[in-house]
Structures are given as C-alpha cells and as structure tokens.
Amino acid sequence: MGKRSDQKTETCQETRVRRNYKDTVFCMLYRDKSELLELYNAVNDTYYTDPEELEVTTLENAVYLSMKNDVSCVVYLRLNLYEHQSTVNPNMPLRDLFYVAKQYEKMVQKEHLDLYSSKGIWIPSPRFVVFYNGTEEQPERKILRLSESFYHRTDEVNLELVVLQLNINPGYNGELLGKCCSLYDYMQYVDRI
C-alpha cells in the first residue's frame, strides 16, 4: 500500500513543469564561454574571437540578499551583467545595483586593493542588459533607470544605474538575433514551448 502512493508521488514530481525553465536554459546556455562571447559580441557590436579572454563572474548561489544573477563576465575591462526576464520587472536597476556592488566587492578582495588608499582604484566599466521574452507587450528596446524608483526626484541625480532591456520575442531585435545564433535558437526554443 505504501509503495503505490510513493510511486504516485514520484510520477507527479517528474511531470511537474519547472516554472523558471526559461531562466534555467538561459543560464545553462551562457555558461559556455564561446556562447557567452558570441552574445557579448552581438550586444556590443564587437568581433572578439578568443573565449579565454573572457572571465566569467556570475554570482553562483550567492547568499547575498537571497539573490544570484543569471550571467556576468568581464571582457576587456568591461563588466557585463546579463539577466533574462519572462516578466516585466521595473526593479531590475535595483537588483543590478546589488549584483554589481557584490561583483566589485569580490574584485577588490581578490586583488587585495585598499579602499582607504590615496590612490584611486580602477574597476571595469559596467553594462547591464535584460533579455526579455515574456507575453506582455514590450518595445524592442527600453531603458530602465534606478532613479525612476526614487521617492524624491530632482534634477540632480546622485546615483544612477541604467539597464537596457532588449525584447527577444519573435519579430523584435532581428539584427541582434542574426548576430547571435545561440540567442536566436534560445528565442525559437522558448517560443515553441
């Protein structure tokens, strides 16, 4: 009697669909340095060829505000944080602020840099991109700003973080998808699921 209910539970667990399958596939796909470099080149309109010049900096299982980012890397002194979203999320600039702060903290610790020194510390320039493929209608490109979340908005902004949201649904950003086969294939896969 006990075995039968155990088998039924196992079957139900096996057939349950993962709610975040898009995110999981995106992260798995761009874990590969060659694919990640292709994505970087497509987004930045560059033509780098050596994946070994790319340093993967993704925050894996970080216990930092219970969050981890999807994909990040440093390529030629540029820190790129790529996120996948299947829902519209106006909080991406704030989330990216947490991610980039943690990334810079890790870099300073790794290099044993002195934040209290009279010499300035050089850090990679950040770039934040969200790849959107949800069902809510969105423009091809959209800029999200951290300052849009501030209670008091003034002409003087003392802290800003800008995120580029790229719609990768069918019919959007064809030039980008044409430059990055893996992103195009990912878009096709998600569209069919």
C-alpha positions in Angstrom: 0.0 0.0 0.0 2.8 2.4 0.9 4.6 1.7 -2.3 1.7 2.7 -4.5 1.4 6.2 -3.0 5.2 6.6 -3.2 5.1 5.8 -6.9 2.2 8.2 -7.5 4.2 11.0 -5.7 7.3 10.3 -7.8 5.2 10.4 -11.0 3.6 13.7 -10.1 7.0 15.2 -9.2 8.5 14.0 -12.5 5.7 15.5 -14.6 5.7 18.9 -12.8 6.9 21.7 -15.2 9.5 24.0 -13.9 8.2 27.5 -13.7 11.6 29.1 -14.4 12.7 26.8 -17.2 13.4 29.8 -19.5 15.9 31.3 -16.9 17.5 27.8 -16.3 18.0 27.3 -20.1 19.4 30.8 -20.5 21.9 30.3 -17.7 23.0 26.9 -18.9 23.4 28.1 -22.5 25.6 31.0 -21.5 27.7 29.1 -19.0 29.8 28.1 -22.1 32.4 30.8 -22.7 32.2 30.5 -26.5 28.4 31.1 -26.4 28.8 34.0 -23.9 31.5 35.6 -26.1 29.1 35.4 -29.1 26.4 37.0 -27.1 28.8 39.8 -25.9 29.9 40.4 -29.5 26.3 40.6 -30.7 25.2 43.0 -27.9 28.3 45.3 -28.2 28.8 45.0 -32.0 32.4 43.7 -31.4 34.3 40.9 -33.0 36.4 39.3 -30.3 37.4 35.7 -31.0 39.2 34.3 -28.0 36.8 33.0 -25.3 39.8 32.7 -22.9 39.9 36.5 -22.8 36.5 36.4 -21.1 36.3 36.0 -17.3 33.0 34.5 -16.1 31.9 36.4 -12.9 28.4 35.1 -12.4 27.3 35.1 -8.8 26.6 31.4 -8.3 24.4 30.5 -5.3 25.3 33.8 -3.6 23.8 34.2 -0.2 23.6 38.0 -0.8 20.0 39.1 -0.2 19.0 35.6 -1.4 19.7 36.5 -5.0 22.0 35.4 -7.7 22.5 36.9 -11.1 22.0 35.0 -14.4 25.2 35.6 -16.3 28.1 38.1 -15.9 31.5 38.4 -17.3 34.4 40.7 -17.8 35.6 41.2 -21.3 38.4 43.7 -22.0 37.8 45.6 -18.8 34.1 45.8 -19.2 31.8 44.1 -16.7 28.7 42.8 -18.3 25.6 41.7 -16.3 23.0 39.8 -18.4 19.7 38.9 -17.0 16.8 37.0 -18.6 13.2 38.0 -17.7 10.0 36.5 -18.8 8.0 39.1 -16.8 8.3 42.9 -16.9 10.4 43.9 -13.9 10.9 47.6 -13.2 13.2 46.6 -10.3 16.0 45.4 -12.5 18.1 48.5 -11.9 17.9 48.0 -8.2 18.7 44.3 -8.5 21.6 45.1 -10.8 22.9 47.6 -8.2 23.1 44.8 -5.7 24.8 42.5 -8.2 27.4 45.0 -9.3 28.2 46.1 -5.8 28.8 42.4 -4.9 31.0 42.0 -8.0 33.1 45.0 -7.2 33.4 43.9 -3.6 34.7 40.5 -4.8 37.2 42.1 -7.2 38.6 44.4 -4.5 39.0 41.5 -2.1 40.5 39.2 -4.8 43.1 41.8 -5.8 43.7 42.9 -2.1 43.0 46.5 -3.0 43.0 49.2 -0.4 39.8 51.3 -0.5 41.3 53.7 2.0 44.4 54.4 -0.1 45.1 57.9 -1.5 45.4 56.2 -4.9 42.2 55.6 -7.0 41.1 52.1 -7.7 40.3 51.2 -11.3 37.3 49.0 -11.9 35.7 47.6 -15.1 33.0 49.7 -16.6 29.6 48.0 -16.1 26.9 47.3 -18.7 23.5 46.0 -17.7 21.3 44.2 -20.2 18.0 42.4 -19.7 16.8 39.9 -22.3 13.0 40.0 -22.2 10.8 37.3 -23.8 7.6 37.4 -21.8 4.0 37.6 -23.1 3.3 41.2 -22.0 3.8 43.6 -25.0 7.1 45.5 -24.7 9.1 47.7 -27.1 12.1 46.4 -28.9 14.4 48.4 -26.7 13.6 50.0 -23.4 15.8 51.9 -20.9 15.2 51.2 -17.2 16.7 53.7 -14.7 17.3 53.3 -11.0 16.3 57.0 -10.4 12.8 56.1 -11.5 12.5 54.2 -8.2 13.5 57.2 -6.0 10.8 58.8 -3.8 12.1 62.3 -4.3 13.1 63.0 -7.9 15.1 66.1 -8.6 17.2 67.4 -11.5 20.3 66.4 -9.6 20.7 62.6 -9.6 23.5 61.4 -7.3 23.2 57.8 -8.1 22.1 56.3 -11.4 22.1 52.9 -12.9 20.8 52.3 -16.5 19.6 48.9 -17.7 19.0 48.2 -21.4 16.0 45.9 -21.9 16.1 44.0 -25.2 12.9 42.3 -26.4 13.9 38.9 -27.9 10.5 37.7 -28.8 9.8 36.8 -32.5 9.7 39.9 -34.6 11.9 42.0 -32.3 15.7 42.8 -32.5 16.2 40.8 -35.6 19.7 42.3 -36.2 20.8 41.2 -32.7 19.4 37.7 -33.1 21.0 37.5 -36.6 24.4 38.2 -35.0 24.0 35.6 -32.2 22.9 32.1 -33.3 22.6 30.9 -29.7 20.3 33.7 -28.7 18.2 33.2 -31.8 18.0 29.4 -31.1 17.0 30.2 -27.5 14.3 32.5 -28.7 12.9 29.9 -31.0 13.0 27.2 -28.3 11.2 29.4 -25.8 8.6 30.5 -28.4 7.7 26.9 -29.2 7.5 25.8 -25.5 
